[in-house]
Amino acid sequence: MALTASVKEELSRLDIKKSSVRKAEVSAMLRFAGGLHIISGRIVIEAEVDLASTARRLRAAIAEVYGHQSEIIVVSAGGLRRASRYVVRVVRDGEALARQTGLLDGRGRPVRGLPSAVVNGSAADAEAVWRGAFLAHGSLTEPGRSSSLEVTCPGPESALALVGAARRLDIQAKAREVRGVDRVVIRDGDTIAALLTRMGAHDALMVWEERRMRKEVRATANRLANFDDANLRRSAQAAVAAGARVERALEILGDDVPDHLKYAGELRVAHKQASLDELGRLADPVMTKDAIAGRIRRLLAMADKRALDLGVPGTDANVTPEMLDE
C-alpha cells in the first residue's frame, strides 16, 4: 500500500486551476467514493476515502467550485478496518451538489455512470476523471509480474465510463467483475507509467519506474544464472556419460588401441566431470579442446565398429539413465 499512498498524497497536492477540470475530478470522486442517503427526507452525500489529504482536497473543491460546506468525519481503525477512514459529508446542500456533480439527473433520478458533461469533456477532463477515481478507490501494486493499477467501481456503468475515459487518453484499460465487485484494471507496465503521468503523479512515477527497473535487472540476472546452472549440469552429465563410453571402448579394444587415442581416453576416464577444455589443459603437452574431442570421437567410433564385428554390446552399454537425468 505504500505506493498507493504516495500516489494519492502527490495527487492530493496537485494544483488545478481550470474550473471544468476540477468539476470533473469532484464528480469522479463522489461517484467512486460516495453515496446518496436520505436522512429525515433530505438528500445527504457521503464520500469515504482512505487518506486525510484526499478528504481535505475534496472538501476544499466542494467549497471553492460549488460553494457548499461539508464536514470531515474520522472513522477510527478497529475490527476489520485496518486503518482510519475519512468521510466527507454534505448535509444542507446535498441535493443541490448531487445535481451539480451529476449524481442525480434532471428528474432527480440517480445516475449510475458519469455525467455526460464529464464523459464528453476534454482530455484534461478525462485525466481528472481518472485522478478522482484513483483518489477515491484506486490502488497501485509493486512493479513486477503481477503489477497492476486498478480502481474499484460502484457498478458496471461507472466502470465502463472509466474505461472510456482511458480510451480518450489512448490508454488501454479493462473492466472486469471479481467476486461480485466491478473493477477497472491496467497491468501493462508502460501503460501504468503513461497513466501516472497523465494523472500528474510524476514523483511517484519515478519511484515506481526505479523499482520496476531494479526488478527487471534482477529477473534477468536470475534467468542468466539459471541458464548457466543448467548448462553446467548438462555439460557435467555429458562428460560423465562420455567417460562411461570411453571405459567401455578401452575394454573392447584392449591392446589394439593406438597410443594417442588411448592417452585421450585415459584422460577422460580419470577426469569424468571435467570439460573438454579442461581435459586439453590437463594433457601433456597441452591440447586444444577440438583435438581432445577428435581423439575421443575416433576412439569411440573404432570401439563401436569392433563391437559390431564381434557381436558384443557397444560403448553405449555403460551409459545408465541416471547419467542422463538431472
N, C-alpha and C positions, 0 to 999 in steps of 0.2 A: 504493500500500500504506500510505501514511501514515494515511489514515482508518481502515483496518482495524486497524492497530497501536494507534491512540489509543482505539478502542472496546475492544479487548482489554485494554489497560492499565487502563482505567477499570473494566471488569467484574472484572478480577483483584483490584481493591482493594475491591470491594463486600462489605460486611459482612452476612452472612446468619446469623441465629440459629436459625431453625426447623430441626430435625433432618431432617424429611421433605423439605424443600426442598433441603437440602444433599445428601441422598442422591440426589434426582432429578438434580441437577446433575452429581454424580460419575458416576452411571450413564450419562448422556448423553456426558460427556467420554470415558469409557472406551469407549463404543460407537463414537463417531465418530472418535476419535484412536487407539484402542487395538487390540490384537490378542492372541490367546491363542497361546502357544507351549508346546510340550512339550520340556523340556530335562532329560535324564537321568531320564525318567519322571515329572517334576514339572511341573505347570502354572505357567507364568510369564506375568504380564501386563505388556505394554509399551504405553505411550501416548506418541506422539510429537507434540509441539506446537512452535509457531514462536517463542514468547516465554518467556523465563526466568520472568517474573512468573506466567504461566499454569501453568508446571510447578510452581512453588512453591505456588500455590494448590491444585493437585490433590494434591500430596504432603501438605500440611497437612490437607486434608479427609480423605484416606485414614487419616491417623493419628488425627485427632480424632473422626471419625464412626465409623470401623470398628476403630480400634486396631491397624492394621497398619503396619509400617515399609516404607519404599520408598527408592529411591535415584534421583538425577537424574544422567543421563549426557549430557554435551555432545558433540554431533556437529558438528565444525567445518565451515565452508563450504569448498567445493572441488569442482572438476569442474562438474557440472550443478547442484550445490547452491549457490545464491547467498548464502545466509545460514546461520548456525548453527541447528541444531535441538536440541531438548531432549527426552530420553526419560525418562519416569518409569517405573521398573521395580519390580515387586513379585515377589520370588522365593520367599521362605519361605512366605508365606501366600497365594500366587497363587490356588490353587483355592478357598480359603475366601472371598476377596474376590470372585472371579468368581461364586460362588453368591449372595453377599450383594447384589451390584450387578445381578444378572440377566443376566450374560454367559453363565451356564450355568443350565439349568432343574433341576428336582428330580431328574431322572435323569442329570444330568451331560452333557446334550447342549447344544451352543452355541445361543444364542438369536439369531436374525437381526435382529429388530426391537428394540423396547424392552420391558422387563419390564412385566407387566400392572399391577403396583402403581403404576408411574410413569404408564402410559397412562391409567389410571382415577383419577389423583390430582386434586388441586385445581387452580385456575387458577394459584396460585403455583408449583405443581409444573410446570405447562406452561411457565411463564416460565423456570423453572430448566432445563428440557429445552432450550429454545432458547438460553439463556445458555451452557450446557455445550457444545452442538453448535457454536455460533459460536466459542467459545474454542478448540474442538478443530480445526475445519476450516472456519471461516467467512471471508467477505470482504465488504467494502463498497466500492463504487466511487464516484467523484466524482458529485455530482448533475448531472443533465442528461438528454439524450435517451436515453442508454444506461446510465443509473444502475441499479444492482441491488444487492441484498443476497442472497447465496447461500451455501449450505452444501454442501460435497462430502460425499456419504454412502457408507458402506461397501457398501451394497446397496439394492435397491428396497424391501425391507421396512422398513429404517430410514428411508428417505425418506418412505414413506407414514406412518410413525409421527410423523415431524416435521411433516408436513402436517396430520395430525390434531391435534397439539398446537397448531398455529397456529389451526386452526378453533375450538378451545375458547377461544381468546383473541379470537375474532371478527376474525381476520386471514386474508386470502386468500393462500395460497402454492401454488406449482405444483411438482410433481415431474416431472423430465424427465431423459432419458438423453442425454448429449452425448459423442460419441466413446467410447462404452462406459463412461462414468462417470456414476453417478447423482447428481443434484443437486436441491436444493430452492431455488427462485428466487422472489424478490419484486422486481418492477420499478416498481410504482406508488410515487411519492414520498411520498404521505400515509401509505400502508401501511408503508413503511420507517420513517417517523418514529414511527408508532404502535408498531412492534415494538421500536425502540431504546428507547422509553420503558418498555415492558413489561419489557425485559431489565434496565433500570437504567442505561443509558448516557446520562445526562442531559447531561453536559458535551459529549460527542461529538455528541449530537443538536443542540445549539446551534450548533456549528461547521458541521455538515452543513447545517442549515437556513439559516445565513447564506450559505454558498456557493451553496446552491440558489436563494435569493432573488436573489443577485447575478447568477447565470447567467440567471434568468428575466427580470430587468430588462434585461440586455444583449441577450438574444434579442429582446425586444420592441422595443428601440431599433433593432436591426438590421433587423427586419421593417418598421418605420415608415420607416427610411431608404431601404430598397429600394423600398418603396411610393412614397415621394416621388420617387425617381430615375425610376421607371417612369412616373409621372405627368408629370414634366418632359419625358421623352423623347417621350411621346405628344403632349404639347402642342406641342413643337417640330416634330414631324413634321406635325401638323395645320396648324401655321402655314405651313410650307414648302409643303405641298400647296395651301393656300388662296392663297398668293402666286402659285403657278403658274397657278391657275384665274383669278385676277384679271388676270394678264398677258394671258391668252387672251381674257378678257372685254373688255379695253380694245382689243385688236386687232379683235375682231368689231364693236364698236360704233363705233370710230373717233371722229369728231367729234360723234356723236349721243348722247353720254353726258352727263347732267346734271352741272353743275359740282360739286355737293355729293357725288354718288356717285363722280365722277372723283377728287375730293380724297381720299376714304376709300380708294379703290383704289390711288392712287399711294402713300399711306402704307403700305399693306400690301406693295406691291412693294418699296418702299425699305427696309423692315424685316421681312424674311421670317421671321425666327425670333422676333420679338417677340410677346408675348401680346396679346390684345385689350385688356387693362387697360393695358399699356404703350403700345399704339398710341393709346389715348384720351388718355394724358398727353402724348404727343408732338404731338397735334393743337393747332392754334391757331385758335380758342380750344379749351381742353381739353374733351374729350367723355367721356361715360361709356362703359364697356365695351359696354353694350347698344346705345348709339347707333351706335358703330362697327360692331358686328356687324350691326345692322339695315341700315345703308347698304351694307355689303359683300354681304349676302344679296340685297338688291334689285338691286344691280349684276349679280351672277351670274345671277339669275333673268331679268333683262332681256336679258342676252347670250345665254343658252341659248335663249330664245324667238326672238331674232333669228336665231341659228344654225339653228334648226329651220325657220324660214321660208325661209332662204337655202339650206338643204340642205347645210350645211357642218358640220365637227366642232364640238362644243360646248366648254364650258370644261374638261371632264374630259380633253380631248385632251392637255393639257400635263402631266398628273399621271402620273408614272412609278412603276413598282413599287418602285423604290429609295426613293422618298419615303415609302412606307408601311412599309418594313422598318426594324427596329431596327439 
